[in-house]
């Protein structure tokens, strides 16, 4: 389990959050919506926090610890239960909560868990804010006052809150009468919401990964394992397959032929569509350094720009904010439509993708064919020691030699933020050459950093 539990739960986080929530502000809301969600008005002067989780077994334990810690500071906590991460972001802003918290390890398997924090606008915290809060907790948590008696916070369950989020999505969705889709909900947060929403929109739904037991989240299903979805789309003659991850903020699609449509292809489809509609601010798509070079070629052909950031959706969003851009994302399927939400949302992305299919009358395979990919190879090298890997002379020399080889256009090596993996991305003219270089890099990395 993530050691974030010990580091981030208690008063240091909350104390700094009070300032973030006040400084950030939030948009207008309907008082009736708040009453509907909360069931009663909160105590005057008490900050409100929303707390959601995914379906993994450790979620209820961490939810309880977080709720107790936040309530001990005098804040009020609304327990949303099992909800997708983007729902927490949306409801935090919609209901003018001081902050939102999601207990989830996203696409990781159930043995991992983590905590995602949102400020009062529904934005994930920056690296600087996270570091500041961590320092505050480690250095001064004991000095933070705690209320006593009637001044402590209260906990309320708010199970109907998801209806607000569903209504928000439904307003943005196309009519899907007669369209057959296969949904893979990864035994995670979207198990109930996604099939219900698609059926309400008129689609014929085949639902996979909708039987969570606390341990099977992301296991051989969802966006990280779409093989079963590919088979099901072909077997059922569906127009598309849609695979979400455990907390519902990513989407990987499958076309009617069973071919994968990853985040790069989804961004390409949406960027071209929005460009043609004059709805792509700055004529710019923001992606990370991991996205395929074919995106750059497509952008040059279709008259829009690609801006690259380091890996991570928060860095994509920061660049979007700086330039006023409204479309960005990652190859992994974490796509941000910032005119609607300041975070990736797999369900929203799927609806935007199907909207384009419906409006253009084109099958997903034809839409995705606009992206001509450069040969690209992604390798996960499991190692024992990640700290300081960049300073290892032999690893650095191996990377430098590979960069000098003819036929190699890009090499990116980075440490995973959640697993003991060195992630290697190679792009070039021939896949055989990329395979050879990846073996060399993996061998050197495991010899120098140890094999996990």
C-alpha positions in Angstrom: 0.0 0.0 0.0 1.2 3.5 -0.8 3.1 5.2 2.0 1.2 8.3 1.1 -1.3 7.2 3.7 1.1 8.0 6.6 2.4 11.2 5.0 -0.6 13.0 3.8 -3.7 12.2 5.8 -3.8 14.4 8.8 -3.9 18.0 9.9 -1.0 19.4 7.8 -2.9 18.7 4.6 -6.1 20.2 6.0 -4.5 23.3 7.4 -3.0 24.3 4.1 -6.1 23.3 2.2 -8.1 25.9 4.1 -6.0 28.5 2.4 -6.1 26.8 -1.0 -9.8 26.6 -0.9 -10.3 30.2 0.0 -7.7 31.5 -2.4 -8.9 29.3 -5.3 -12.6 30.2 -4.9 -15.3 28.3 -6.8 -18.0 28.9 -9.4 -21.6 29.7 -8.6 -23.9 26.9 -7.5 -27.5 26.3 -6.9 -28.5 26.0 -3.2 -31.0 23.4 -4.1 -28.3 21.3 -5.6 -26.3 21.5 -2.3 -29.3 20.6 -0.2 -30.0 17.7 -2.6 -26.4 16.4 -2.2 -25.9 16.9 1.5 -29.4 16.2 2.8 -29.0 19.2 5.2 -27.2 22.4 5.5 -23.7 22.3 6.9 -22.9 24.0 10.2 -22.2 27.7 9.6 -18.5 28.4 9.2 -17.5 24.8 8.8 -15.4 24.1 5.7 -16.8 21.3 3.5 -14.7 18.5 2.0 -15.9 15.7 -0.4 -14.4 12.3 -0.1 -14.7 9.5 -2.7 -13.0 6.2 -3.4 -12.8 3.4 -5.9 -13.7 -0.3 -5.4 -10.4 -1.7 -4.0 -10.5 -3.4 -0.7 -8.3 -0.9 1.2 -10.5 2.0 0.1 -12.9 1.8 3.0 -10.1 1.8 5.6 -8.3 4.8 4.0 -11.7 6.6 3.6 -12.4 6.1 7.3 -8.9 7.4 8.3 -9.1 10.4 6.1 -12.6 11.3 7.2 -11.6 11.0 10.9 -8.5 13.2 10.3 -10.4 15.9 8.4 -13.3 15.9 10.8 -11.0 16.2 13.8 -10.0 19.7 12.5 -13.6 20.9 12.5 -14.3 20.4 8.8 -17.4 18.7 7.5 -16.9 15.6 5.3 -19.4 14.2 2.8 -18.7 10.6 1.9 -19.5 10.1 -1.7 -18.8 6.4 -1.7 -17.6 4.7 -4.9 -17.3 7.4 -7.5 -15.0 8.1 -10.5 -12.2 10.6 -9.8 -13.6 13.3 -12.2 -16.9 13.2 -10.3 -15.0 14.3 -7.2 -13.4 17.2 -9.1 -16.7 18.2 -10.6 -18.7 18.1 -7.4 -16.0 19.9 -5.4 -16.3 22.9 -7.8 -20.1 22.6 -8.3 -20.9 22.6 -4.5 -18.2 25.1 -3.5 -16.5 22.6 -1.2 -13.1 23.6 0.3 -11.5 20.6 -1.3 -12.0 17.1 -2.6 -10.2 13.9 -1.9 -10.2 10.7 -4.0 -8.8 7.4 -2.6 -7.5 5.5 -5.6 -4.4 4.1 -7.2 -6.0 4.6 -10.6 -4.9 2.0 -13.1 -2.7 0.0 -10.6 -3.7 -3.3 -9.2 -5.6 -3.6 -5.9 -2.5 -4.1 -3.7 -1.7 -0.4 -4.3 -3.7 2.6 -3.1 -3.2 6.3 -3.0 -4.8 9.7 -2.4 -5.6 12.4 -4.9 -6.4 15.9 -3.7 -8.3 18.7 -5.4 -8.6 22.3 -4.5 -11.8 24.3 -4.4 -11.8 24.7 -8.2 -11.5 21.0 -8.8 -7.9 21.2 -9.8 -5.2 18.7 -8.7 -2.6 20.2 -6.5 0.7 21.4 -8.0 4.0 19.8 -7.1 4.9 22.9 -5.1 1.6 22.7 -3.1 2.1 19.0 -2.3 5.6 19.6 -1.1 4.5 22.6 1.0 1.8 20.5 2.6 4.1 17.6 3.2 6.6 19.9 4.9 3.9 21.5 7.0 2.8 18.1 8.2 6.2 16.8 9.0 7.4 19.9 10.7 4.4 21.5 12.4 1.4 19.1 12.6 1.5 18.9 16.4 1.2 22.7 16.6 -2.0 22.8 14.6 -5.0 23.4 16.9 -7.9 21.0 17.0 -11.4 21.9 18.0 -13.1 20.1 20.9 -16.6 19.1 21.7 -19.3 20.4 19.4 -16.8 22.2 17.3 -15.5 18.9 15.7 -16.5 18.1 12.2 -19.4 15.8 11.1 -19.6 13.0 8.6 -22.5 12.5 6.2 -23.1 10.1 3.5 -24.1 11.6 0.2 -25.0 8.6 -2.0 -27.2 10.5 -4.4 -24.5 13.0 -5.4 -23.6 11.0 -8.5 -26.9 12.1 -10.1 -25.5 15.6 -10.3 -22.4 14.4 -12.1 -24.5 12.1 -14.4 -26.8 15.1 -15.3 -23.7 17.1 -16.2 -22.5 14.4 -18.5 -25.9 13.8 -20.0 -26.2 17.4 -21.1 -23.0 17.0 -23.1 -23.8 13.7 -24.6 -25.2 12.8 -28.1 -28.2 10.6 -28.6 -27.0 7.1 -29.2 -30.2 5.3 -30.3 -29.4 2.1 -32.2 -25.6 2.2 -31.4 -24.1 -0.9 -29.9 -21.2 -0.4 -27.6 -19.1 -2.6 -25.3 -18.0 -1.1 -22.1 -15.2 -2.4 -19.9 -15.5 -0.7 -16.5 -12.4 -2.4 -15.0 -14.4 -3.6 -11.9 -13.9 0.0 -10.7 -15.6 3.2 -10.1 -17.7 3.3 -13.3 -19.3 -0.1 -12.9 -22.8 1.2 -12.3 -22.7 4.7 -13.8 -21.3 4.0 -17.3 -23.7 1.3 -18.3 -26.7 3.2 -16.9 -25.7 6.4 -18.6 -25.2 4.8 -22.0 -28.5 2.9 -21.8 -30.2 6.2 -20.9 -28.8 7.7 -24.0 -30.3 4.9 -26.1 -27.3 2.7 -26.8 -27.3 -1.0 -26.7 -24.8 -1.9 -24.1 -22.6 -5.0 -23.5 -21.0 -4.5 -20.1 -17.7 -6.1 -19.0 -15.8 -5.6 -15.7 -18.8 -4.7 -13.7 -18.5 -7.2 -10.8 -16.1 -5.6 -8.3 -15.2 -7.7 -5.3 -12.6 -5.4 -3.8 -9.7 -7.4 -5.3 -10.3 -7.6 -9.0 -10.1 -3.9 -9.9 -7.9 -3.6 -13.1 -7.2 -7.3 -13.2 -7.2 -8.5 -16.8 -9.7 -5.8 -17.7 -10.0 -2.1 -18.2 -7.8 0.3 -20.1 -4.5 -1.5 -19.2 -5.8 -4.9 -20.4 -8.2 -4.4 -23.4 -7.8 -7.9 -25.0 -11.1 -9.2 -23.8 -12.8 -6.0 -24.9 -11.3 -6.3 -28.4 -12.7 -9.8 -28.7 -16.1 -8.8 -27.4 -16.5 -5.9 -29.9 -16.0 -8.2 -32.8 -18.1 -11.0 -31.4 -21.1 -8.6 -30.7 -20.7 -6.6 -33.9 -20.4 -3.4 -31.8 -19.6 0.0 -33.2 -17.0 0.6 -30.5 -15.5 -0.6 -27.4 -14.7 1.7 -24.5 -12.3 0.7 -21.7 -11.9 2.7 -18.5 -9.4 2.4 -15.7 -10.2 1.7 -12.1 -11.0 5.3 -11.1 -12.6 6.3 -14.4 -10.3 9.1 -15.5 -8.8 7.3 -18.6 -10.2 5.9 -21.8 -8.8 3.5 -24.3 -11.1 2.7 -27.2 -11.5 -0.2 -29.7 -12.8 0.3 -33.2 -15.5 -1.9 -34.9 -12.7 -4.2 -36.2 -11.2 -4.8 -32.8 -8.2 -2.5 -33.3 -7.0 -0.3 -30.4 -7.6 3.4 -30.5 -5.3 4.9 -27.8 -5.0 8.3 -26.3 -2.9 9.7 -29.2 -5.6 8.6 -31.7 -8.4 9.9 -29.6 -6.6 13.3 -29.3 -6.0 13.3 -33.0 -9.7 12.7 -33.8 -10.9 15.4 -31.4 -8.3 17.9 -32.5 -9.1 17.6 -36.2 -12.8 17.8 -35.5 -12.5 20.9 -33.2 -10.1 22.5 -35.7 -12.6 22.1 -38.5 -15.3 23.6 -36.3 -13.1 26.5 -35.3 -13.4 25.3 -31.7 -9.7 24.6 -31.0 -8.4 27.6 -29.0 -5.0 28.7 -30.2 -5.1 25.9 -32.8 -3.2 23.9 -30.3 -3.2 20.4 -28.8 -1.2 19.8 -25.7 0.4 16.3 -25.3 3.3 14.8 -23.4 6.7 13.8 -24.7 5.4 10.2 -24.8 2.9 10.8 -27.6 3.8 9.4 -31.0 5.6 11.6 -33.5 2.7 11.0 -35.9 0.8 13.6 -34.0 3.3 16.2 -35.0 3.0 15.2 -38.7 -0.8 15.3 -38.5 -0.8 18.7 -36.9 1.5 20.1 -39.7 -0.9 18.6 -42.3 -4.1 19.9 -40.7 -2.9 23.3 -39.6 -2.7 23.1 -35.8 0.1 23.0 -33.2 1.4 20.4 -30.8 2.9 21.5 -27.5 4.8 18.8 -25.5 5.1 18.6 -21.7 6.7 16.2 -19.3 4.7 13.0 -18.5 1.7 13.6 -16.2 -1.7 15.0 -16.6 -1.1 17.9 -14.2 1.7 19.2 -16.4 -0.6 19.0 -19.4 -3.2 21.0 -17.6 -0.7 23.6 -16.4 0.4 24.2 -20.1 -3.2 24.4 -21.1 -3.9 27.0 -18.5 -0.8 29.0 -19.5 -1.9 29.2 -23.1 -5.7 29.2 -22.7 -5.9 25.8 -24.6 -8.8 23.5 -24.2 -7.7 20.1 -25.4 -4.8 18.0 -24.1 -3.9 14.6 -22.8 -1.7 11.6 -22.7 -1.2 8.5 -24.8 -2.5 6.4 -21.9 -6.0 7.8 -22.5 -6.0 10.6 -19.9 -7.7 13.3 -22.0 -8.6 16.8 -20.7 -11.4 18.9 -22.1 -10.8 21.9 -20.0 -13.9 23.8 -21.1 -15.9 21.2 -19.2 -13.6 19.9 -16.5 -10.0 20.6 -15.2 -9.1 16.9 -15.1 -9.2 13.9 -17.3 -12.5 12.1 -17.5 -12.8 8.7 -19.2 -16.6 8.9 -19.5 -16.7 12.4 -20.8 -14.0 11.5 -23.3 -15.9 8.5 -24.5 -19.0 10.7 -25.1 -17.0 13.3 -27.0 -15.6 10.5 -29.2 -19.0 9.0 -29.9 -20.4 12.5 -30.6 -17.9 12.8 -33.4 -18.8 9.4 -34.7 -22.5 10.2 -34.7 -22.1 13.7 -36.3 -19.7 12.6 -39.0 -21.4 9.2 -39.7 -17.9 7.7 -39.9 -16.9 4.4 -38.2 -14.2 4.7 -35.6 -11.7 2.9 -37.7 -11.9 5.5 -40.4 -11.7 8.4 -37.9 -8.6 6.8 -36.3 -6.9 6.3 -39.6 -6.0 10.0 -39.8 -3.1 9.3 -37.4 -0.1 7.7 -39.2 2.1 6.5 -36.5 5.9 6.4 -36.4 7.3 3.1 -35.2 7.4 3.4 -31.5 8.3 0.9 -28.8 7.5 1.1 -25.1 9.4 -1.1 -22.6 9.0 -1.3 -18.8 12.2 -2.5 -17.2 11.7 -3.6 -13.6 14.6 -2.6 -11.4 15.4 -2.7 -7.7 16.8 0.8 -7.3 15.3 3.8 -9.1 16.8 6.6 -6.9 19.6 8.3 -8.8 19.4 6.2 -11.9 20.0 9.3 -14.0 23.5 9.6 -12.5 24.5 6.1 -13.3 27.4 6.5 -15.8 26.9 3.2 -17.6 23.2 3.7 -18.2 23.8 7.3 -19.4 26.5 6.1 -21.8 24.2 3.4 -23.2 21.4 6.0 -23.8 23.9 8.4 -25.5 25.2 5.6 -27.8 21.6 4.7 -28.8 20.8 8.3 -29.5 23.6 8.5 -32.0 22.5 5.5 -34.0 21.1 6.1 -37.4 17.3 5.5 -37.7 16.6 6.5 -34.1 14.5 9.7 -33.8 13.7 9.8 -30.1 14.7 8.0 -26.9 13.0 8.8 -23.6 13.9 7.1 -20.3 12.1 7.9 -17.1 11.3 6.4 -13.7 7.7 5.4 -13.0 6.1 7.4 -10.3 4.1 4.5 -8.9 6.1 1.2 -9.6 9.7 0.0 -9.6 10.0 0.5 -13.3 12.3 2.3 -15.7 10.1 3.2 -18.6 11.9 3.3 -22.0 10.3 4.8 -25.1 12.0 4.5 -28.5 10.9 6.0 -31.8 12.5 5.5 -35.2 12.4 4.1 -38.7 12.5 0.4 -38.0 11.0 -1.6 -35.2 13.7 -4.3 -35.4 16.3 -1.6 -34.5 14.2 -0.3 -31.7 13.8 -3.9 -30.3 17.6 -4.3 -30.4 18.3 -1.0 -28.6 15.6 -1.7 -26.0 17.2 -5.1 -25.1 20.6 -3.4 -24.7 19.2 -0.6 -22.5 17.2 -3.1 -20.4 20.2 -5.3 -19.9 22.4 -2.5 -18.8 19.7 -1.1 -16.5 19.1 -4.3 -14.7 22.8 -5.0 -14.3 23.5 -1.5 -12.9 20.3 -1.0 -10.9 19.4 -4.5 -9.9 16.6 -6.7 -11.0 13.4 -6.4 -8.9 
